[in-house]
Amino acid sequence: MDRRRGIQYRTEVGYGLRAFDVVVTGAGVIGLSIAYHLSLTGKLKIAVIEKERFPCMGSTAYCTGGIRHQFSSPTNVALTKISLPYLKNFEKEMDYPVYFFHRGYLFVSSNPDRLKEFERNLAVLKDFDVPAEFLAPEEIAGRHPYIRTDDLVGGTTCPLDGYADPYGVTMGYFKQARKRGVEVFLREEVTGIAISNNQVRGVTTSSGRFSCRVLVNAAGPGLPEIGKLAGIEIPARPYRRQVYVCAPLEGIPGRAPLVVDMDTGFYMHTEKSGTMLLGGTDKDSFPGTDTAVDWSLLDGFIESAVLRIPRLQDAQLVRAYVGTRSLTPDYLGIIGEHPDLEGFFIAGGFAGNGFMHSPAIGLIVSQLITEGKCSLLDTAPLSPARLYGDGEKNVF
Ligand SMILES: Cc1cc2nc3c(=O)[nH]c(=O)nc-3n(C[C@H](O)[C@H](O)[C@H](O)COP(=O)(O)OP(=O)(O)OC[C@H]3O[C@@H](n4cnc5c(N)ncnc54)[C@H](O)[C@@H]3O)c2cc1C
């Protein structure tokens, strides 16, 4: 099968009552970005099928909204570079209210072995003209006096990093996609996939059937389940992420960068209001979709939090919640047509980066479907085929 050619579009009526060119599974930020970007071609009949009552009920609903350039993988840096202008101009371009703030991310470590890692990552960022820099412990203390620095070897920061509004961006794509004719079916679960001659022909849902020659699996943590319906093993697994919400605290400014302690995983994200979203210490958890809060993790979390930001010992915990993120073995997302099934596209496994990369992912998937190739970046490190071999890895 020649995988580089574009798909021929022909709306078939033969299988099922509802005929589309492309069916997207999942109305999270990824599925709706893809549907929106596909709708701009003006040539396709597109459906988005979502099992919940509303869009943005999956991983995206729990997302902290962080946007960063500081990755160890060049592919992830490229995805942020493509996405950032879209996120900054989103409100104007998409006619939907969203917030966007540059606050910076600050990665710190007390492990001398990390210094080489910082150096390597800064070299990658320099190649992309991203203005990230190394900060010695004294510089960190000078800029952010609430951080304990006496045990640190240093950190890296990038002023272009920040955060935006995951709900607003998802709903902006939803609104604009529908305006351009995309049909979104809510409370409709994909339960089967019709295949013949190794080509996707349609999907069965809780209420009926849809025909299509392209199916995009953008089911977030449900990625492997949709794969199974097509007889395909997708090595992405949902992992829990427990978030602690704390009230604003004197001494921690609302304009603080997102601080990440690379040794414990602890992070502190501060909203403009001063409300803090804290977490990151559950990185060694097992795959699963149980979203009940595990209070047995609280003590370990507090220890890591207070170790890095002593002021947090006075923080008022308002509530905690759990979301799931989809992780792949090499911590890179999956974008592209599966090598063993024509018309079966995957867009998932984006770990903690799916929101920030959603504009790029929508553009790339749209190009792959309509043109058979992508002009924006080399998609090989993201391809489904690479999951079954060796390749680039994102270590943080
Ligand atoms: C606590 C937390 C914090 C995060 N912080 C950040 C961050 O700071 N920055 C960042 O960029 N990313 C972050 N992420 C990751 C980000 O949220 C995800 O990468 C992104 O939301 C994935 O979007 P999605 O559309 O692929 O998945 P989802 O939002 O999960 O959407 C998938 C949709 O598919 C639907 N679905 C599944 N199966 C079926 C089916 N059979 N039939 C019909 N519909 C189906 C689901 O109901 C769901 O609505 C965070 C994640 C968590 C959990």
The ligand as a Gaussian input file, in Angstrom:
#p B3LYP/6-31G(d) Opt

LIG

0 1
 C       -4.050000      16.815000      35.361000
 C       -3.625000      17.057000      33.936000
 C       -2.885000      18.200000      33.636000
 C       -2.480000      18.444000      32.324000
 N       -1.774000      19.574000      32.038000
 C       -1.435000      19.862000      30.782000
 C       -0.775000      21.073000      30.452000
 O       -0.436000      21.867000      31.336000
 N       -0.524000      21.336000      29.143000
 C       -0.868000      20.469000      28.137000
 O       -0.600000      20.762000      26.969000
 N       -1.477000      19.293000      28.413000
 C       -1.754000      18.972000      29.710000
 N       -2.395000      17.803000      29.985000
 C       -2.624000      16.832000      28.912000
 C       -3.822000      17.234000      28.081000
 O       -4.920000      17.450000      28.933000
 C       -4.118000      16.110000      27.078000
 O       -2.945000      15.782000      26.348000
 C       -5.203000      16.553000      26.092000
 O       -6.285000      17.118000      26.762000
 C       -5.633000      15.364000      25.267000
 O       -6.752000      15.762000      24.518000
 P       -7.577000      14.688000      23.699000
 O       -8.577000      15.427000      22.906000
 O       -6.616000      13.780000      22.997000
 O       -8.237000      13.762000      24.803000
 P       -9.592000      13.951000      25.638000
 O       -9.752000      15.330000      26.122000
 O       -9.592000      12.860000      26.640000
 O      -10.722000      13.703000      24.562000
 C      -11.000000      12.406000      24.074000
 C      -12.495000      12.272000      23.977000
 O      -12.793000      11.018000      23.362000
 C      -13.999000      10.569000      23.914000
 N      -14.119000       9.126000      23.670000
 C      -13.325000       8.140000      24.152000
 N      -13.763000       6.937000      23.715000
 C      -14.848000       7.180000      22.943000
 C      -15.748000       6.349000      22.211000
 N      -15.616000       5.015000      22.182000
 N      -16.762000       6.915000      21.522000
 C      -16.916000       8.270000      21.534000
 N      -16.108000       9.102000      22.214000
 C      -15.080000       8.576000      22.908000
 C      -13.856000      10.910000      25.397000
 O      -15.114000      10.952000      26.044000
 C      -13.180000      12.273000      25.333000
 O      -14.097000      13.326000      25.379000
 C       -2.816000      17.519000      31.295000
 C       -3.556000      16.375000      31.603000
 C       -3.975000      16.147000      32.909000
 C       -4.792000      14.921000      33.194000

